[in-house]
């Protein structure tokens, strides 16, 4: 599952959003019991012209 | 336990509020947005598009705001928050305050599958400020 798919399916408990200086949105997802942190950098989230710039999964090692 | 009530097996059973139950079974959700440098009337937004087949119940909204410069720490830090659902008229929840605010929504605000709910924070302070907004609830 990609991070964007995880967001779309609601497979998380906590989401944070931080607007970046370049206008992109950094989205961080965590799920209780899951040691991973899922990050997504996106333009125009939830808009027709949405564009995913970057995805990252960290932790859980 | 008062006499006449059934034995609740020493704490193995309890009466839950729906929100407490949601946290117990892992369907609780929270959404936070942060902006570390905001001018007067700039906004920050936490948003959530409810997945297909789910309903999101917003139970709690809160925000805080403060000046970035120590020289302004004793000044008022006014902020406003607006809860809205795309395609739904009006604002189911509004709040404002000096430094922040927090409210339990009872009954919860109901957001259907395919709808986007937004908690918008507006900086109403006249100094450079940082603001956090959070909405939380459960999704089933």
Backbone of each chain as ProteinMPNN parsed JSONL, in Angstrom:
{"seq_chain_A": "XXXXXXXXXXXXXXXXXXXXXXXXXXXXXXXXXXXXXXXXXXXXXXXXXXXXXXXXXXXXX", "coords_chain_A": {"N_chain_A": [[0.85, -1.196, 0.0], [0.647, 2.173, -0.917], [1.645, 5.321, 0.547], [-0.159, 7.326, -0.045], [-2.391, 5.804, -0.703], [-2.829, 4.662, 1.788], [-3.638, 6.936, 3.171], [-6.006, 7.523, 1.753], [-7.608, 5.317, 2.369], [-7.937, 5.581, 5.021], [-6.252, 4.347, 6.823], [-4.941, 4.907, 9.403], [-4.322, 6.487, 12.576], [-3.576, 9.002, 13.398], [-2.988, 12.124, 11.931], [-0.927, 14.623, 10.614], [-0.531, 17.845, 9.22], [1.548, 20.016, 7.443], [2.23, 23.016, 6.005], [4.602, 23.693, 3.565], [7.452, 25.839, 2.809], [7.703, 25.934, 0.02], [5.165, 25.69, -0.888], [4.147, 23.144, -0.994], [2.516, 20.388, 0.716], [3.271, 18.764, 3.649], [2.447, 15.701, 4.796], [1.937, 13.662, 7.563], [1.52, 10.433, 8.779], [0.441, 8.264, 11.36], [-0.11, 5.139, 12.988], [-1.653, 3.48, 15.595], [0.071, 0.902, 17.277], [1.538, 0.309, 15.084], [4.829, 0.577, 14.166], [5.847, 2.227, 12.227], [6.377, 5.373, 10.514], [4.628, 7.314, 8.31], [5.101, 9.332, 5.538], [4.11, 11.939, 3.361], [4.498, 14.066, 0.654], [2.789, 16.539, -0.937], [1.056, 18.311, -3.532], [-1.75, 20.462, -3.659], [-3.677, 18.872, -2.155], [-6.392, 16.649, -2.171], [-7.581, 18.002, -4.237], [-8.666, 18.352, -7.73], [-6.341, 18.607, -9.267], [-4.378, 17.375, -7.819], [-1.092, 16.424, -6.814], [1.267, 14.059, -6.1], [4.344, 14.386, -4.645], [6.316, 13.119, -3.195], [6.967, 10.175, -1.3], [7.419, 8.52, 1.833], [8.483, 6.017, 4.064], [9.267, 5.334, 7.353], [11.085, 4.083, 10.253], [10.252, 1.306, 12.475], [12.253, -0.503, 12.456]], "CA_chain_A": [[0.0, 0.0, 0.0], [1.399, 3.425, -0.904], [1.223, 6.23, 1.622], [-1.377, 7.993, -0.52], [-3.472, 4.823, -0.546], [-3.092, 4.576, 3.22], [-4.429, 8.115, 3.508], [-7.336, 7.402, 1.143], [-8.356, 4.238, 3.026], [-8.089, 5.866, 6.443], [-5.462, 3.386, 7.598], [-4.085, 5.644, 10.326], [-5.056, 7.095, 13.683], [-3.201, 10.407, 13.569], [-2.49, 12.775, 10.719], [-0.559, 16.023, 10.75], [-0.305, 18.537, 7.952], [2.364, 21.216, 7.607], [2.491, 23.671, 4.726], [6.029, 23.942, 3.394], [7.735, 27.135, 2.159], [7.541, 25.878, -1.432], [3.751, 25.535, -1.201], [3.709, 21.756, -0.872], [1.985, 20.008, 2.027], [3.883, 17.559, 4.228], [1.458, 14.947, 5.564], [2.541, 12.577, 8.345], [0.504, 9.509, 9.29], [0.859, 7.198, 12.271], [-1.196, 4.228, 13.366], [-1.335, 2.851, 16.868], [0.498, -0.478, 17.127], [2.403, 0.236, 13.903], [6.009, 1.381, 14.504], [6.277, 3.041, 11.095], [5.872, 6.723, 10.29], [4.395, 7.442, 6.872], [5.124, 10.74, 5.134], [3.665, 12.212, 1.993], [4.586, 15.466, 0.243], [1.777, 16.607, -1.985], [0.504, 19.606, -3.942], [-3.199, 20.529, -3.884], [-4.299, 17.683, -1.593], [-7.843, 16.477, -2.333], [-8.074, 18.778, -5.372], [-8.558, 17.59, -8.994], [-4.974, 18.666, -9.789], [-3.466, 16.883, -6.787], [0.144, 15.836, -7.33], [2.124, 13.503, -5.063], [5.736, 14.661, -4.967], [7.27, 12.24, -2.521], [6.451, 9.335, -0.223], [8.504, 7.954, 2.633], [8.102, 5.232, 5.242], [10.435, 5.197, 8.218], [10.863, 3.423, 11.521], [9.861, -0.092, 12.438], [13.43, -1.39, 12.405]], "C_chain_A": [[0.884, 1.243, 0.0], [0.893, 4.301, 0.245], [-0.063, 6.941, 1.212], [-2.58, 7.063, -0.415], [-3.84, 4.677, 0.922], [-3.951, 5.756, 3.669], [-5.861, 7.968, 2.994], [-8.201, 6.372, 1.873], [-8.58, 4.518, 4.505], [-7.325, 4.919, 7.338], [-4.44, 4.115, 8.469], [-4.967, 6.09, 11.477], [-4.785, 8.594, 13.788], [-2.589, 10.943, 12.298], [-2.092, 14.195, 11.075], [-0.258, 16.575, 9.376], [0.506, 19.791, 8.224], [2.677, 21.778, 6.236], [3.962, 24.058, 4.652], [6.264, 25.266, 2.677], [7.534, 27.102, 0.647], [6.088, 25.661, -1.854], [3.25, 24.1, -1.154], [3.245, 21.488, 0.557], [2.668, 18.721, 2.481], [2.858, 16.905, 5.14], [2.172, 13.797, 6.269], [1.429, 11.742, 8.953], [1.136, 8.526, 10.266], [-0.369, 6.393, 12.665], [-0.776, 3.506, 14.63], [-1.021, 1.383, 16.667], [1.401, -0.695, 15.924], [3.621, 1.122, 14.17], [6.449, 2.325, 13.388], [5.666, 4.438, 11.145], [5.787, 6.899, 8.781], [4.305, 8.919, 6.515], [4.801, 10.875, 3.651], [3.847, 13.706, 1.751], [3.726, 15.615, -0.997], [1.431, 18.064, -2.288], [-0.997, 19.452, -4.125], [-3.93, 19.274, -3.398], [-5.817, 17.747, -1.715], [-8.426, 17.304, -3.479], [-7.935, 17.958, -6.654], [-7.136, 17.557, -9.547], [-3.953, 18.215, -8.746], [-2.265, 16.186, -7.419], [0.988, 15.36, -6.154], [3.57, 13.691, -5.481], [6.668, 13.6, -4.392], [6.533, 11.417, -1.479], [7.627, 8.717, 0.515], [7.916, 7.171, 3.79], [9.346, 5.028, 6.073], [10.052, 4.497, 9.507], [10.532, 1.956, 11.342], [11.017, -1.042, 12.366], [13.703, -2.058, 13.757]], "O_chain_A": [[1.782, 1.357, 0.835], [-0.158, 4.038, 0.83], [-0.956, 7.134, 2.037], [-3.675, 7.506, -0.069], [-5.018, 4.58, 1.267], [-4.882, 5.588, 4.456], [-6.816, 8.254, 3.716], [-9.414, 6.554, 1.977], [-9.317, 3.794, 5.174], [-7.706, 4.707, 8.49], [-3.232, 3.959, 8.292], [-6.194, 6.077, 11.379], [-5.65, 9.361, 14.211], [-1.764, 10.283, 11.666], [-2.835, 14.897, 11.762], [0.21, 15.863, 8.487], [0.186, 20.55, 9.139], [3.303, 21.118, 5.406], [4.497, 24.677, 5.571], [5.363, 25.768, 2.004], [7.227, 28.132, 0.047], [5.806, 25.471, -3.037], [2.047, 23.863, -1.264], [3.537, 22.25, 1.479], [2.641, 17.712, 1.775], [2.447, 17.491, 6.141], [2.922, 13.047, 5.644], [0.506, 12.276, 9.569], [2.231, 8.018, 10.027], [-1.495, 6.889, 12.673], [0.335, 2.983, 14.717], [-1.754, 0.683, 15.968], [1.97, -1.774, 15.764], [3.454, 2.323, 14.382], [7.344, 3.144, 13.596], [4.603, 4.658, 11.726], [6.758, 6.662, 8.064], [3.53, 9.666, 7.112], [5.172, 10.042, 2.824], [3.398, 14.523, 2.555], [3.911, 14.906, -1.985], [1.503, 18.931, -1.416], [-1.469, 18.454, -4.67], [-4.712, 18.683, -4.143], [-6.44, 18.763, -1.404], [-9.641, 17.309, -3.676], [-7.184, 16.984, -6.685], [-6.756, 16.599, -10.22], [-2.794, 18.629, -8.79], [-2.389, 15.465, -8.409], [1.383, 16.161, -5.307], [3.983, 13.219, -6.54], [7.669, 13.23, -5.006], [5.59, 11.896, -0.85], [8.674, 8.428, -0.064], [6.959, 7.614, 4.425], [10.375, 4.594, 5.555], [8.874, 4.333, 9.823], [10.529, 1.428, 10.23], [10.824, -2.251, 12.232], [14.653, -2.83, 13.883]]}, "seq_chain_B": "XXXXXXXXXXXXXXXXXXXXXXXXXXXXXXXXXXXXXXXXXXXXXXXXXXXXXXXXXXXXXXXXXXXXXXXXXXXXXXXXXXXXXXXXXXXXXXXXXXXXXXXXXXXXXXXXXXXXXXXXXXXXXXXXXXXXXXXXXXXX", "coords_chain_B": {"N_chain_B": [[-19.965, -1.738, 43.878], [-23.33, -0.748, 43.697], [-25.971, -2.301, 45.53], [-28.099, -4.71, 43.963], [-27.32, -4.298, 41.35], [-25.886, -5.929, 38.472], [-23.021, -8.13, 38.647], [-20.07, -6.786, 37.525], [-17.814, -8.182, 36.995], [-15.487, -7.328, 38.283], [-14.295, -5.07, 36.926], [-13.794, -5.984, 34.372], [-15.743, -5.417, 32.618], [-17.217, -2.491, 31.378], [-18.941, 0.628, 31.135], [-18.943, 2.409, 28.212], [-18.379, 5.608, 26.779], [-19.135, 6.527, 23.41], [-16.944, 7.715, 22.162], [-14.845, 6.986, 23.878], [-14.928, 4.285, 23.546], [-14.19, 4.123, 20.872], [-11.469, 4.814, 20.908], [-10.586, 2.645, 22.315], [-10.917, 0.501, 20.573], [-9.468, 1.257, 18.419], [-10.374, 2.929, 16.345], [-10.258, 5.6, 16.54], [-9.478, 8.942, 15.491], [-7.254, 11.645, 14.719], [-6.513, 14.946, 13.597], [-4.142, 17.248, 12.763], [-2.91, 20.505, 12.124], [-0.278, 22.757, 11.415], [1.151, 25.98, 11.481], [4.008, 27.826, 11.424], [4.593, 30.483, 11.122], [2.689, 33.146, 10.885], [0.848, 35.805, 9.516], [-1.405, 38.56, 10.195], [-4.695, 37.539, 9.61], [-3.926, 35.387, 8.046], [-4.163, 31.869, 7.286], [-4.474, 28.477, 8.551], [-4.91, 25.022, 7.928], [-6.489, 21.977, 8.775], [-7.433, 19.028, 7.226], [-9.7, 16.462, 6.065], [-10.602, 13.876, 3.979], [-13.217, 11.815, 3.942], [-13.055, 8.31, 3.827], [-14.439, 5.965, 1.393], [-17.364, 4.254, 2.34], [-17.164, 4.818, 5.018], [-17.894, 6.716, 8.02], [-17.19, 9.746, 9.566], [-16.951, 11.024, 12.778], [-16.798, 14.01, 14.323], [-15.557, 14.899, 17.351], [-14.109, 16.525, 18.984], [-12.557, 19.698, 19.034], [-9.737, 21.833, 18.874], [-7.443, 24.557, 19.457], [-4.349, 26.412, 19.408], [-2.457, 29.427, 19.812], [0.311, 31.589, 19.496], [2.586, 34.35, 19.962], [5.537, 34.759, 17.99], [7.805, 36.217, 18.602], [9.652, 36.988, 21.485], [9.372, 39.506, 22.529], [6.753, 40.112, 22.086], [5.297, 38.494, 23.692], [3.596, 39.09, 25.796], [1.505, 40.271, 24.587], [-1.848, 40.246, 23.246], [-2.919, 37.206, 21.795], [-4.781, 36.475, 19.44], [-7.037, 34.174, 17.998], [-9.054, 32.419, 15.572], [-11.271, 29.717, 14.853], [-12.803, 27.666, 12.376], [-15.046, 25.177, 11.57], [-15.792, 23.299, 8.779], [-17.7, 21.616, 6.224], [-17.267, 20.433, 3.033], [-19.623, 21.365, 0.623], [-21.686, 21.529, 2.41], [-23.869, 23.724, 3.972], [-22.951, 26.56, 5.931], [-21.29, 26.665, 9.191], [-20.56, 24.08, 11.227], [-19.237, 24.299, 13.621], [-17.734, 26.843, 15.539], [-15.172, 28.865, 16.904], [-13.22, 30.966, 19.052], [-10.503, 32.808, 20.514], [-8.189, 34.067, 23.006], [-5.066, 33.055, 22.801], [-5.928, 30.417, 22.59], [-8.248, 27.581, 22.381], [-10.703, 25.09, 23.268], [-13.029, 22.548, 22.608], [-15.588, 20.195, 23.302], [-17.591, 18.424, 21.101], [-20.876, 17.94, 21.202], [-23.954, 16.983, 20.245], [-21.771, 14.883, 18.175], [-20.185, 16.198, 15.187], [-21.203, 15.074, 12.1], [-19.661, 13.518, 9.398], [-19.932, 12.455, 6.199], [-19.074, 9.633, 4.052], [-16.855, 10.408, 1.408], [-17.111, 13.115, 1.746], [-15.34, 16.156, 2.516], [-13.917, 17.346, 5.413], [-12.999, 20.273, 7.117], [-10.875, 21.967, 9.343], [-10.325, 25.148, 9.928], [-7.939, 27.469, 10.847], [-7.571, 30.785, 11.826], [-5.383, 33.47, 11.986], [-5.742, 36.033, 14.153], [-4.195, 37.868, 15.247], [-2.002, 40.695, 15.526], [0.679, 40.322, 15.266], [3.566, 38.467, 14.18], [2.876, 35.07, 14.285], [2.509, 31.709, 15.604], [0.487, 28.867, 14.981], [-1.551, 26.124, 15.925], [-3.931, 23.704, 14.966], [-6.398, 21.302, 15.822], [-8.505, 18.592, 15.108], [-10.532, 15.967, 16.276], [-11.828, 12.608, 16.581], [-13.887, 9.825, 15.76], [-13.92, 7.148, 13.38], [-15.991, 5.153, 11.577]], "CA_chain_B": [[-21.163, -1.622, 43.042], [-24.509, -0.667, 44.55], [-26.7, -3.566, 45.556], [-29.134, -4.814, 42.955], [-26.713, -4.236, 40.024], [-25.161, -7.171, 38.153], [-21.599, -8.134, 38.901], [-19.341, -6.46, 36.319], [-16.589, -8.987, 36.957], [-14.332, -6.63, 38.818], [-13.651, -4.15, 36.012], [-13.63, -6.529, 33.027], [-16.73, -4.769, 31.794], [-17.458, -1.109, 31.762], [-19.798, 1.387, 30.239], [-18.11, 3.314, 27.426], [-18.921, 6.571, 25.824], [-18.739, 6.097, 22.075], [-15.587, 8.197, 21.892], [-13.916, 6.152, 24.641], [-14.915, 2.977, 22.883], [-13.452, 4.257, 19.621], [-10.046, 4.745, 21.224], [-10.302, 1.297, 22.803], [-10.867, -0.445, 19.457], [-8.525, 1.734, 17.416], [-10.955, 3.678, 15.223], [-10.142, 7.024, 16.792], [-8.65, 9.66, 14.52], [-7.014, 13.059, 14.988], [-5.939, 15.672, 12.468], [-3.477, 18.455, 13.253], [-2.181, 21.326, 11.16], [0.597, 23.723, 12.078], [1.859, 26.999, 10.708], [4.932, 28.417, 12.394], [4.754, 31.922, 10.906], [1.427, 33.614, 10.31], [0.535, 37.227, 9.652], [-2.823, 38.832, 10.448], [-5.674, 36.953, 8.695], [-3.462, 34.185, 7.364], [-4.902, 30.704, 7.764], [-3.889, 27.133, 8.56], [-6.066, 24.133, 7.781], [-6.436, 20.52, 8.864], [-8.541, 18.543, 6.414], [-9.831, 15.009, 5.965], [-11.568, 13.335, 3.042], [-13.668, 10.572, 4.573], [-12.991, 7.217, 2.843], [-15.679, 5.297, 1.001], [-17.887, 3.275, 3.286], [-16.924, 5.224, 6.409], [-18.449, 7.965, 8.528], [-16.305, 10.339, 10.562], [-17.666, 11.8, 13.789], [-15.895, 14.964, 14.961], [-15.949, 14.964, 18.754], [-13.337, 17.519, 19.727], [-11.749, 20.649, 18.276], [-8.957, 22.722, 19.733], [-6.402, 25.31, 18.77], [-3.576, 27.35, 20.203], [-1.753, 30.432, 19.024], [1.182, 32.438, 20.3], [3.516, 35.209, 19.223], [6.864, 34.161, 17.787], [8.869, 37.024, 19.214], [9.527, 37.12, 22.939], [8.949, 40.876, 22.851], [5.29, 40.18, 21.951], [4.71, 37.402, 24.469], [2.527, 39.569, 26.674], [0.424, 40.837, 23.78], [-2.929, 39.308, 22.96], [-2.731, 36.291, 20.654], [-6.155, 36.117, 19.102], [-7.213, 33.232, 16.901], [-10.404, 31.941, 15.308], [-11.336, 28.458, 14.105], [-14.048, 27.393, 11.673], [-15.186, 23.812, 11.074], [-16.707, 23.286, 7.637], [-17.774, 20.399, 5.41], [-17.498, 20.82, 1.636], [-20.972, 21.078, 0.136], [-22.662, 21.697, 3.49], [-23.982, 25.146, 4.289], [-22.674, 27.023, 7.282], [-20.167, 26.136, 9.975], [-21.093, 23.341, 12.382], [-18.543, 24.667, 14.842], [-16.941, 28.055, 15.498], [-14.593, 29.212, 18.202], [-12.187, 31.983, 19.021], [-9.996, 33.08, 21.841], [-6.863, 34.633, 23.216], [-4.144, 31.981, 23.159], [-6.404, 29.112, 22.166], [-9.563, 27.165, 22.831], [-10.942, 23.653, 23.153], [-14.447, 22.251, 22.803], [-16.167, 18.882, 23.01], [-18.771, 18.595, 20.264], [-21.913, 16.992, 21.589], [-23.611, 15.747, 19.547], [-20.649, 15.019, 17.243], [-20.458, 16.617, 13.814], [-21.161, 13.87, 11.271], [-19.104, 13.735, 8.067], [-20.211, 11.231, 5.449], [-18.085, 9.153, 3.084], [-16.707, 11.256, 0.233], [-17.089, 14.524, 2.11], [-14.1, 16.67, 3.102], [-14.127, 18.214, 6.575], [-11.841, 21.149, 7.288], [-10.79, 22.864, 10.492], [-9.528, 26.284, 9.47], [-7.526, 28.399, 11.89], [-7.25, 32.115, 11.303], [-4.61, 34.315, 12.903], [-6.362, 37.34, 14.348], [-3.23, 38.67, 15.993], [-1.285, 41.611, 14.645], [2.124, 40.069, 15.261], [3.904, 37.173, 13.604], [2.422, 34.081, 15.27], [2.405, 30.308, 15.201], [-0.828, 28.351, 15.351], [-1.857, 24.715, 15.721], [-5.346, 23.354, 15.078], [-6.605, 19.849, 15.857], [-9.846, 18.037, 15.246], [-10.414, 14.531, 16.541], [-13.088, 11.898, 16.728], [-13.754, 8.425, 15.4], [-14.367, 6.863, 12.015], [-16.47, 3.763, 11.516]], "C_chain_B": [[-22.378, -1.649, 43.973], [-25.28, -1.978, 44.474], [-27.808, -3.533, 44.512], [-28.591, -4.721, 41.545], [-25.967, -5.542, 39.728], [-23.673, -7.011, 38.418], [-20.853, -7.875, 37.595], [-17.943, -7.047, 36.315], [-15.352, -8.171, 37.283], [-13.612, -5.761, 37.813], [-13.462, -4.705, 34.619], [-14.651, -5.928, 32.076], [-16.873, -3.335, 32.277], [-18.398, -0.478, 30.765], [-18.924, 2.425, 29.531], [-18.956, 4.428, 26.836], [-18.451, 6.099, 24.449], [-17.316, 6.521, 21.758], [-14.552, 7.35, 22.641], [-13.797, 4.779, 23.996], [-14.069, 3.024, 21.62], [-11.953, 4.15, 19.866], [-9.659, 3.332, 21.641], [-10.158, 0.307, 21.652], [-10.071, 0.076, 18.275], [-9.119, 2.473, 16.237], [-10.964, 5.179, 15.49], [-9.241, 7.672, 15.76], [-8.438, 11.088, 15.001], [-6.278, 13.664, 13.805], [-5.413, 16.998, 12.982], [-2.834, 19.193, 12.096], [-1.435, 22.416, 11.916], [1.11, 24.733, 11.068], [2.72, 27.773, 11.684], [5.15, 29.911, 12.186], [3.532, 32.447, 10.165], [1.277, 35.103, 10.562], [-0.962, 37.367, 9.894], [-3.67, 38.33, 9.289], [-5.127, 35.831, 7.812], [-4.096, 32.971, 8.033], [-4.062, 29.429, 7.723], [-5.054, 26.158, 8.588], [-5.707, 22.673, 7.966], [-7.646, 19.991, 8.113], [-8.531, 17.019, 6.347], [-10.936, 14.668, 4.979], [-11.965, 11.957, 3.558], [-13.694, 9.453, 3.528], [-14.367, 6.638, 2.54], [-16.09, 4.286, 2.063], [-17.706, 3.633, 4.747], [-17.719, 6.483, 6.752], [-17.527, 8.46, 9.63], [-17.131, 11.221, 11.484], [-16.655, 12.708, 14.491], [-16.387, 15.208, 16.382], [-15.287, 16.132, 19.469], [-12.563, 18.415, 18.762], [-10.974, 21.525, 19.243], [-7.945, 23.467, 18.89], [-5.573, 26.046, 19.799], [-2.811, 28.265, 19.28], [-0.889, 31.254, 19.958], [2.069, 33.262, 19.394], [4.866, 34.519, 19.102], [7.963, 34.924, 18.51], [8.613, 37.181, 20.706], [9.017, 38.503, 23.334], [7.433, 41.019, 22.794], [4.569, 39.165, 22.835], [3.552, 37.862, 25.345], [1.389, 40.236, 25.912], [-0.676, 39.794, 23.611], [-2.565, 38.46, 21.735], [-4.106, 35.748, 20.285], [-6.195, 35.178, 17.904], [-8.675, 32.824, 16.782], [-10.309, 30.583, 14.621], [-12.742, 28.255, 13.554], [-14.027, 25.934, 11.225], [-16.184, 23.843, 9.926], [-16.636, 21.937, 6.938], [-18.101, 20.826, 3.999], [-18.911, 20.418, 1.212], [-22.061, 21.222, 1.177], [-22.684, 23.163, 3.889], [-23.573, 25.418, 5.728], [-21.469, 26.362, 7.929], [-20.739, 25.393, 11.176], [-20.444, 23.728, 13.701], [-17.712, 25.903, 14.587], [-16.369, 28.294, 16.885], [-13.582, 30.308, 17.998], [-11.69, 32.234, 20.421], [-8.597, 33.641, 21.835], [-5.943, 33.512, 23.688], [-4.621, 30.604, 22.739], [-7.798, 28.813, 22.667], [-9.723, 25.676, 22.597], [-12.398, 23.389, 23.424], [-14.742, 20.797, 22.491], [-17.437, 19.131, 22.209], [-19.781, 17.507, 20.619], [-23.258, 17.583, 21.208], [-22.434, 15.955, 18.591], [-21.11, 15.578, 15.904], [-20.236, 15.401, 12.92], [-20.68, 14.225, 9.872], [-19.21, 12.417, 7.304], [-19.058, 10.862, 4.523], [-18.057, 10.066, 1.864], [-16.737, 12.744, 0.529], [-15.729, 14.9, 2.689], [-14.459, 17.624, 4.232], [-12.847, 18.998, 6.801], [-11.967, 21.908, 8.607], [-9.81, 23.965, 10.116], [-9.213, 27.165, 10.672], [-7.12, 29.713, 11.254], [-6.51, 32.911, 12.371], [-5.271, 35.679, 12.974], [-5.463, 38.239, 15.194], [-2.46, 39.553, 15.031], [0.223, 41.512, 14.801], [2.357, 38.698, 14.65], [3.659, 36.081, 14.652], [2.558, 32.671, 14.716], [1.121, 29.726, 15.782], [-0.909, 26.871, 15.037], [-3.362, 24.525, 15.838], [-5.45, 21.827, 15.06], [-8.09, 19.547, 15.914], [-9.692, 16.529, 15.431], [-11.792, 13.919, 16.722], [-12.886, 10.437, 16.392], [-14.404, 8.179, 14.041], [-14.733, 5.377, 11.918], [-17.244, 3.538, 10.219]], "O_chain_B": [[-22.451, -2.452, 44.904], [-25.237, -2.675, 43.46], [-28.378, -2.483, 44.214], [-29.319, -5.032, 40.602], [-25.47, -6.189, 40.65], [-23.14, -5.901, 38.414], [-20.982, -8.653, 36.65], [-17.017, -6.497, 35.72], [-14.309, -8.307, 36.643], [-12.382, -5.717, 37.845], [-13.007, -3.974, 33.739], [-14.447, -5.929, 30.862], [-16.667, -3.033, 33.452], [-18.616, -1.007, 29.675], [-18.248, 3.222, 30.181], [-20.104, 4.216, 26.444], [-17.476, 5.354, 24.345], [-16.564, 5.762, 21.148], [-13.497, 7.034, 22.091], [-12.715, 4.198, 23.915], [-13.324, 2.09, 21.326], [-11.245, 3.474, 19.119], [-8.552, 2.872, 21.36], [-9.363, -0.629, 21.739], [-10.0, -0.582, 17.237], [-8.447, 2.638, 15.219], [-11.598, 5.942, 14.761], [-8.345, 7.028, 15.216], [-9.326, 11.68, 15.615], [-5.524, 12.987, 13.106], [-6.158, 17.781, 13.571], [-2.275, 18.574, 11.191], [-1.911, 22.927, 12.93], [1.46, 24.382, 9.941], [2.214, 28.318, 12.665], [5.826, 30.548, 12.994], [3.369, 32.216, 8.967], [1.537, 35.599, 11.658], [-1.701, 36.387, 9.805], [-3.404, 38.65, 8.131], [-5.826, 35.374, 6.907], [-4.512, 33.03, 9.19], [-3.09, 29.317, 6.976], [-6.081, 26.439, 9.206], [-4.738, 22.185, 7.384], [-8.765, 20.453, 8.336], [-7.5, 16.376, 6.545], [-12.072, 15.118, 5.127], [-11.143, 11.042, 3.603], [-14.285, 9.619, 2.461], [-15.317, 6.793, 3.308], [-15.258, 3.56, 2.608], [-18.053, 2.845, 5.627], [-18.155, 7.217, 5.864], [-17.131, 7.701, 10.515], [-17.91, 12.058, 11.03], [-15.757, 12.221, 15.178], [-17.509, 15.672, 16.585], [-15.828, 16.667, 20.437], [-11.983, 17.935, 17.788], [-11.482, 21.912, 20.295], [-7.627, 23.072, 17.768], [-6.022, 26.281, 20.921], [-2.547, 27.935, 18.123], [-1.296, 31.58, 21.073], [2.281, 32.932, 18.227], [5.285, 33.787, 19.999], [8.937, 34.332, 18.974], [7.495, 37.472, 21.131], [8.321, 38.657, 24.338], [6.879, 41.945, 23.387], [3.353, 39.004, 22.728], [2.625, 37.093, 25.602], [0.424, 40.709, 26.513], [-0.449, 38.601, 23.812], [-1.979, 38.953, 20.772], [-4.526, 34.695, 20.764], [-5.475, 35.369, 16.923], [-9.433, 32.875, 17.751], [-9.358, 30.331, 13.881], [-13.734, 28.624, 14.183], [-13.08, 25.505, 10.566], [-17.294, 24.353, 10.077], [-15.646, 21.213, 7.044], [-19.101, 21.509, 3.775], [-19.335, 19.281, 1.416], [-23.24, 21.055, 0.866], [-21.638, 23.769, 4.118], [-23.819, 24.609, 6.623], [-20.733, 25.605, 7.297], [-21.341, 26.011, 12.054], [-21.017, 23.518, 14.77], [-17.058, 26.015, 13.55], [-16.99, 27.974, 17.899], [-13.138, 30.548, 16.876], [-12.365, 31.915, 21.4], [-7.917, 33.684, 20.809], [-6.028, 33.071, 24.834], [-3.803, 29.704, 22.55], [-8.45, 29.652, 23.289], [-8.976, 25.072, 21.828], [-12.961, 23.94, 24.37], [-14.21, 20.235, 21.533], [-18.266, 19.955, 22.594], [-19.563, 16.322, 20.368], [-23.671, 18.588, 21.787], [-22.131, 17.093, 18.234], [-22.276, 15.448, 15.533], [-19.181, 14.769, 12.986], [-21.224, 15.125, 9.232], [-18.649, 11.4, 7.712], [-18.179, 11.679, 4.248], [-19.105, 10.453, 1.346], [-16.422, 13.554, -0.343], [-15.047, 14.064, 3.281], [-15.205, 18.584, 4.039], [-11.746, 18.458, 6.69], [-13.034, 22.424, 8.941], [-8.607, 23.728, 10.003], [-10.109, 27.557, 11.42], [-6.404, 29.734, 10.253], [-6.958, 33.009, 13.514], [-5.35, 36.394, 11.975], [-5.909, 39.229, 15.774], [-2.283, 39.208, 13.863], [0.958, 42.458, 14.518], [1.45, 37.866, 14.608], [4.171, 36.16, 15.768], [2.702, 32.472, 13.51], [0.721, 30.041, 16.903], [-0.402, 26.414, 14.013], [-3.998, 25.116, 16.71], [-4.688, 21.15, 14.369], [-8.837, 20.167, 16.67], [-8.829, 15.901, 14.818], [-12.778, 14.61, 16.978], [-11.84, 9.864, 16.698], [-15.308, 8.9, 13.619], [-13.91, 4.489, 12.143], [-17.73, 2.434, 9.974]]}, "name": "protein", "num_of_chains": 2, "seq": "XXXXXXXXXXXXXXXXXXXXXXXXXXXXXXXXXXXXXXXXXXXXXXXXXXXXXXXXXXXXXXXXXXXXXXXXXXXXXXXXXXXXXXXXXXXXXXXXXXXXXXXXXXXXXXXXXXXXXXXXXXXXXXXXXXXXXXXXXXXXXXXXXXXXXXXXXXXXXXXXXXXXXXXXXXXXXXXXXXXXXXXXXXXXXXXXXXXXXXXXX"}
